Amino acid sequence: AKARAIPLVGDARVTLDEEGGFGMATRWQFSDEEWARVRALPDLVITAACISDGKLPPAVRELAAGAEAMTEGIKRYPDNALLQYLQSLKDDALYAISRVGQDDSAAAKVENVAEALEVMVKEIEAGLAVVRVHVSTEEFAQFGEVLFGTARAVVERLGDGFMGGGKEKVSEREQAFVDRLAAVLAPR
């Protein structure tokens, strides 16, 4: 399908498909509140996957694995406008997740890791509900595949032993998080 970009205000563009529809979802199809939820999803998935083993702060190698997996996943879908826009924000995301546990925010002061994980999972669910409303089934599947692959890369990065060198790569807690994420991402 041929598409044409129509300039809006500043650098904003809306892409119309041949039939005059909006085609792939863009940032401007979301309210500011909805976008804040969507924008937080990559950070939330990476951070939740990092702490799903019950440990704070997240390991730097896990954070790096998540960022790399997210970038590689997004590259597979160059026509998915939502993923590409999120990729354009990756420097902000990498900074944000690298600061987990290092600032004085309420989230960083949570003493109960299981409680913090539950809060993050609920935010992930809420964010995905917003995405599901605004994107096509195909776009959601692509978005979900990238998020799931990212979470999987994080939980598989380290083992259970000293300095992550143990034989068991994915703990029961980590697998429970991955399974829960898969359930939220399942087609409806």
C-alpha positions in Angstrom: 0.0 0.0 0.0 1.3 3.4 -0.9 1.4 5.9 2.0 1.9 9.6 2.1 3.1 11.6 5.0 1.1 14.7 5.9 3.0 17.4 8.0 1.3 18.5 11.2 2.9 20.8 13.7 6.7 21.0 14.0 8.2 17.6 13.2 5.0 15.7 13.7 3.7 13.7 10.7 0.6 11.5 10.1 0.9 8.8 7.5 -2.2 8.0 5.5 -2.5 4.7 3.6 -4.0 4.4 0.1 -7.6 4.4 1.5 -6.9 7.6 3.6 -6.7 5.6 6.8 -4.0 6.0 9.4 -2.1 2.8 8.7 0.4 1.9 11.4 -0.1 3.5 14.8 1.9 6.6 15.7 2.5 8.4 19.0 0.0 11.1 18.1 -2.9 8.6 18.2 -2.4 8.3 22.0 -3.4 10.9 24.6 -0.6 12.2 26.7 -1.6 9.9 29.6 -1.9 6.9 27.3 1.5 7.7 25.8 3.1 7.9 29.2 2.0 4.3 29.8 3.1 3.1 26.4 6.4 4.9 26.6 7.2 3.2 29.9 6.6 -0.3 28.6 10.2 -1.1 27.4 11.7 0.2 30.7 9.1 -1.7 32.8 9.6 -5.0 31.0 13.4 -4.8 31.2 13.3 -3.8 34.9 10.6 -6.3 35.9 12.5 -9.1 34.1 15.7 -8.0 35.9 14.1 -8.1 39.4 11.9 -11.2 38.7 14.7 -13.2 40.4 13.9 -11.4 43.6 17.1 -9.3 43.7 17.7 -5.6 43.7 19.3 -3.7 42.2 19.2 -5.2 38.7 22.4 -6.6 37.3 24.1 -4.3 34.7 24.6 -7.3 32.4 20.8 -8.0 32.5 20.0 -4.4 31.8 22.4 -4.4 28.8 21.0 -7.7 27.5 17.5 -6.2 27.7 18.5 -3.0 25.8 20.3 -5.1 23.1 17.4 -7.5 22.7 14.9 -4.6 22.4 17.1 -2.8 19.8 17.5 -6.0 17.8 13.8 -6.9 18.0 12.7 -3.5 16.8 15.1 -3.7 13.8 13.0 -6.7 12.6 10.0 -4.4 12.1 11.0 -1.3 10.3 7.5 -0.6 9.2 6.0 -0.7 12.7 5.8 3.0 13.5 5.2 2.5 17.2 8.3 0.4 17.7 10.4 2.7 15.6 9.3 5.7 17.6 10.1 3.9 20.8 13.5 3.0 19.4 14.1 6.7 18.8 13.8 7.2 22.5 16.2 4.5 23.5 18.9 6.7 24.9 16.3 8.1 27.4 15.2 4.5 28.2 18.8 3.2 28.7 19.5 6.1 31.1 16.2 5.5 33.0 16.7 1.8 33.5 20.4 2.3 34.4 19.2 4.5 37.3 16.9 1.9 38.9 17.9 1.5 42.5 20.2 4.5 42.4 17.9 7.4 43.0 15.5 8.6 45.7 12.2 7.8 43.9 9.6 5.8 45.8 10.1 2.8 43.4 13.8 2.7 44.3 13.0 2.6 48.0 10.7 -0.5 47.8 12.0 -3.0 50.2 9.8 -5.9 49.1 11.0 -6.9 45.6 7.9 -9.2 45.1 5.7 -6.2 45.8 7.7 -4.0 43.4 7.5 -6.6 40.7 3.7 -6.9 41.1 3.4 -3.1 40.7 5.4 -3.2 37.6 3.4 -6.1 36.1 0.2 -4.3 36.7 1.6 -1.2 34.9 2.7 -3.5 32.1 -0.8 -4.9 31.8 -2.3 -1.4 31.8 0.1 -0.2 29.2 -0.5 -3.2 26.9 -4.2 -2.6 27.3 -3.7 0.9 25.9 -1.6 -0.4 23.0 -4.1 -3.1 22.2 -6.8 -0.4 21.7 -4.8 1.7 19.3 -2.9 -0.8 17.1 -3.8 -3.5 14.6 -3.6 -7.1 15.6 -0.4 -7.4 13.5 1.2 -4.4 15.2 0.3 -5.7 18.6 1.8 -9.1 17.8 5.1 -7.5 16.6 5.1 -5.2 19.7 4.5 -8.2 21.9 7.1 -10.3 20.2 9.7 -7.6 20.8 8.7 -7.2 24.5 8.6 -10.9 25.1 12.0 -11.5 23.4 13.5 -8.7 25.5 12.2 -10.2 28.8 13.4 -13.6 27.7 16.9 -12.2 27.0 17.1 -10.6 30.4 16.1 -13.7 32.4 18.4 -15.9 30.4 21.5 -13.6 30.7 22.7 -14.7 34.1 22.6 -18.0 36.0 21.7 -18.6 39.6 25.2 -18.8 41.1 27.9 -16.4 42.2 28.2 -13.5 39.7 25.5 -15.2 37.6 27.6 -18.2 36.7 25.3 -20.9 37.9 23.9 -23.8 35.8 20.3 -22.8 36.1 19.8 -19.9 33.7 16.1 -19.2 34.4 14.8 -19.5 38.0 11.2 -20.5 38.8 10.5 -16.8 39.8 11.8 -15.6 36.4 9.9 -18.2 34.5 6.7 -17.2 36.4 7.2 -13.6 35.2 7.9 -14.7 31.6 4.8 -16.9 31.7 2.7 -14.1 33.0 3.9 -11.7 30.4 3.2 -14.3 27.7 -0.4 -14.5 29.0 -0.9 -10.8 28.8 0.5 -10.7 25.3 -1.6 -13.6 24.0 -4.0 -12.8 21.2 -7.6 -12.0 22.3 
